[in-house]
Amino acid sequence: MYVRFLASGDYEGIHALDVATQREYRGETWEGLNEDQQNELLWTSVDDFPLHLASGMSFVAEEDGVIVGFLIVFVEPVMKDPQVYVEGIAVAATHRRRGIAGALYAALREVAKARGVTKVLPDISLDNEASQKLHEKQGFVLTQRIEARLEL
């Protein structure tokens, strides 16, 4: 397994992994959603992929030519203190507990520090204990918050 920067040809691989991990995480609820509702929950979209590429700080983990993990981010370009927002991190169920998520975050930390980023900000679902444990292990300080959204 090796970690590399996200590349232009990676969309299908990360999208398939995103769908698989969301299906696993959401269980029967996933199957009851229509396509638009499912797409709303995915981190990967054709529209957002160029932003993840342009960040220069999104990564994939690959084994034998297959993407087995990803960490995708976007950068807030006008912040006083540069910050990176983690859109999503996922590892294939068959490859968990092998340090892949840690390797993806290590790659992000190295590049982000070199570029003067001061904060990395993931969104973690309040009911996702595995993600909470992963992020605590990576040194994140977990805060409880509820996200609100106004669509215009």
DRENLUMDO-943490 format. One record per residue (C-alpha): x, z, y; residue number from 1; residue in three letters. Coordinates in steps of 0.02 Angstrom, whole numbers. Layout:
# residues N
<rec <X; Z; Y>; NUM; 'ala'>
...
//
This chain:
# residues 152
<rec <0; 0; 0>; 1; 'met'>
<rec <61; -38; 173>; 2; 'tyr'>
<rec <-9; -19; 348>; 3; 'val'>
<rec <-3; -161; 472>; 4; 'arg'>
<rec <-82; -212; 635>; 5; 'phe'>
<rec <-257; -287; 627>; 6; 'leu'>
<rec <-244; -477; 625>; 7; 'ala'>
<rec <-364; -616; 672>; 8; 'ser'>
<rec <-402; -658; 491>; 9; 'gly'>
<rec <-453; -480; 444>; 10; 'asp'>
<rec <-634; -480; 501>; 11; 'tyr'>
<rec <-714; -519; 332>; 12; 'glu'>
<rec <-609; -387; 244>; 13; 'gly'>
<rec <-643; -245; 364>; 14; 'ile'>
<rec <-826; -292; 380>; 15; 'his'>
<rec <-850; -289; 190>; 16; 'ala'>
<rec <-763; -119; 181>; 17; 'leu'>
<rec <-870; -55; 325>; 18; 'asp'>
<rec <-1030; -108; 235>; 19; 'val'>
<rec <-972; -29; 71>; 20; 'ala'>
<rec <-924; 138; 151>; 21; 'thr'>
<rec <-1083; 146; 255>; 22; 'gln'>
<rec <-1188; 110; 100>; 23; 'arg'>
<rec <-1097; 250; 8>; 24; 'glu'>
<rec <-1111; 373; 153>; 25; 'tyr'>
<rec <-1294; 340; 190>; 26; 'arg'>
<rec <-1355; 321; 10>; 27; 'gly'>
<rec <-1535; 270; -16>; 28; 'glu'>
<rec <-1567; 275; 171>; 29; 'thr'>
<rec <-1456; 121; 192>; 30; 'trp'>
<rec <-1560; 14; 76>; 31; 'glu'>
<rec <-1718; 58; 172>; 32; 'gly'>
<rec <-1649; -10; 336>; 33; 'leu'>
<rec <-1675; -188; 393>; 34; 'asn'>
<rec <-1525; -297; 436>; 35; 'glu'>
<rec <-1530; -258; 622>; 36; 'asp'>
<rec <-1535; -71; 589>; 37; 'gln'>
<rec <-1390; -85; 467>; 38; 'gln'>
<rec <-1288; -187; 591>; 39; 'asn'>
<rec <-1318; -55; 725>; 40; 'glu'>
<rec <-1234; 74; 613>; 41; 'leu'>
<rec <-1082; -31; 570>; 42; 'leu'>
<rec <-918; -12; 664>; 43; 'trp'>
<rec <-872; -193; 635>; 44; 'thr'>
<rec <-961; -333; 722>; 45; 'ser'>
<rec <-911; -510; 765>; 46; 'val'>
<rec <-935; -468; 950>; 47; 'asp'>
<rec <-824; -313; 947>; 48; 'asp'>
<rec <-687; -382; 835>; 49; 'phe'>
<rec <-594; -466; 981>; 50; 'pro'>
<rec <-590; -297; 1071>; 51; 'leu'>
<rec <-514; -214; 918>; 52; 'his'>
<rec <-384; -352; 907>; 53; 'leu'>
<rec <-346; -345; 1092>; 54; 'ala'>
<rec <-316; -157; 1085>; 55; 'ser'>
<rec <-154; -189; 992>; 56; 'gly'>
<rec <-184; -20; 911>; 57; 'met'>
<rec <-303; -59; 768>; 58; 'ser'>
<rec <-233; -57; 592>; 59; 'phe'>
<rec <-272; -102; 413>; 60; 'val'>
<rec <-204; -34; 251>; 61; 'ala'>
<rec <-176; -169; 123>; 62; 'glu'>
<rec <-137; -167; -62>; 63; 'glu'>
<rec <-105; -324; -163>; 64; 'asp'>
<rec <-177; -430; -23>; 65; 'gly'>
<rec <-339; -331; -12>; 66; 'val'>
<rec <-389; -223; 136>; 67; 'ile'>
<rec <-418; -47; 68>; 68; 'val'>
<rec <-429; 44; 235>; 69; 'gly'>
<rec <-446; 16; 420>; 70; 'phe'>
<rec <-436; 108; 584>; 71; 'leu'>
<rec <-512; 13; 729>; 72; 'ile'>
<rec <-503; 65; 910>; 73; 'val'>
<rec <-539; 9; 1084>; 74; 'phe'>
<rec <-445; 57; 1240>; 75; 'val'>
<rec <-524; 114; 1402>; 76; 'glu'>
<rec <-425; 9; 1526>; 77; 'pro'>
<rec <-466; 97; 1689>; 78; 'val'>
<rec <-437; 278; 1646>; 79; 'met'>
<rec <-317; 384; 1747>; 80; 'lys'>
<rec <-249; 456; 1584>; 81; 'asp'>
<rec <-247; 316; 1454>; 82; 'pro'>
<rec <-361; 355; 1308>; 83; 'gln'>
<rec <-398; 268; 1145>; 84; 'val'>
<rec <-570; 279; 1065>; 85; 'tyr'>
<rec <-576; 269; 876>; 86; 'val'>
<rec <-723; 158; 834>; 87; 'glu'>
<rec <-704; 194; 650>; 88; 'gly'>
<rec <-591; 235; 505>; 89; 'ile'>
<rec <-632; 194; 325>; 90; 'ala'>
<rec <-544; 195; 158>; 91; 'val'>
<rec <-612; 113; 1>; 92; 'ala'>
<rec <-683; 240; -121>; 93; 'ala'>
<rec <-559; 182; -254>; 94; 'thr'>
<rec <-411; 221; -139>; 95; 'his'>
<rec <-455; 390; -65>; 96; 'arg'>
<rec <-346; 544; -81>; 97; 'arg'>
<rec <-188; 438; -73>; 98; 'arg'>
<rec <-140; 471; 107>; 99; 'gly'>
<rec <-207; 306; 174>; 100; 'ile'>
<rec <-308; 381; 317>; 101; 'ala'>
<rec <-157; 486; 366>; 102; 'gly'>
<rec <-46; 332; 363>; 103; 'ala'>
<rec <-169; 238; 474>; 104; 'leu'>
<rec <-173; 382; 599>; 105; 'tyr'>
<rec <18; 395; 593>; 106; 'ala'>
<rec <31; 212; 641>; 107; 'ala'>
<rec <-93; 237; 783>; 108; 'leu'>
<rec <-2; 393; 847>; 109; 'arg'>
<rec <165; 303; 850>; 110; 'glu'>
<rec <102; 151; 946>; 111; 'val'>
<rec <-12; 251; 1061>; 112; 'ala'>
<rec <128; 369; 1112>; 113; 'lys'>
<rec <244; 223; 1146>; 114; 'ala'>
<rec <112; 149; 1262>; 115; 'arg'>
<rec <83; 309; 1359>; 116; 'gly'>
<rec <-85; 352; 1285>; 117; 'val'>
<rec <-128; 535; 1314>; 118; 'thr'>
<rec <-281; 557; 1203>; 119; 'lys'>
<rec <-355; 486; 1045>; 120; 'val'>
<rec <-542; 515; 1035>; 121; 'leu'>
<rec <-638; 486; 873>; 122; 'pro'>
<rec <-826; 508; 855>; 123; 'asp'>
<rec <-863; 613; 702>; 124; 'ile'>
<rec <-1039; 635; 636>; 125; 'ser'>
<rec <-1092; 816; 633>; 126; 'leu'>
<rec <-1150; 797; 452>; 127; 'asp'>
<rec <-991; 710; 390>; 128; 'asn'>
<rec <-888; 853; 319>; 129; 'glu'>
<rec <-759; 737; 240>; 130; 'ala'>
<rec <-723; 657; 409>; 131; 'ser'>
<rec <-714; 827; 494>; 132; 'gln'>
<rec <-587; 887; 365>; 133; 'lys'>
<rec <-485; 727; 382>; 134; 'leu'>
<rec <-476; 742; 570>; 135; 'his'>
<rec <-434; 928; 566>; 136; 'glu'>
<rec <-293; 887; 443>; 137; 'lys'>
<rec <-230; 755; 565>; 138; 'gln'>
<rec <-221; 885; 704>; 139; 'gly'>
<rec <-380; 843; 799>; 140; 'phe'>
<rec <-471; 985; 885>; 141; 'val'>
<rec <-653; 968; 837>; 142; 'leu'>
<rec <-783; 997; 970>; 143; 'thr'>
<rec <-968; 992; 941>; 144; 'gln'>
<rec <-1063; 869; 1045>; 145; 'arg'>
<rec <-1215; 760; 1038>; 146; 'ile'>
<rec <-1200; 582; 1097>; 147; 'glu'>
<rec <-1335; 509; 1206>; 148; 'ala'>
<rec <-1359; 326; 1245>; 149; 'arg'>
<rec <-1459; 229; 1372>; 150; 'leu'>
<rec <-1476; 45; 1333>; 151; 'glu'>
<rec <-1506; -70; 1480>; 152; 'leu'>
//
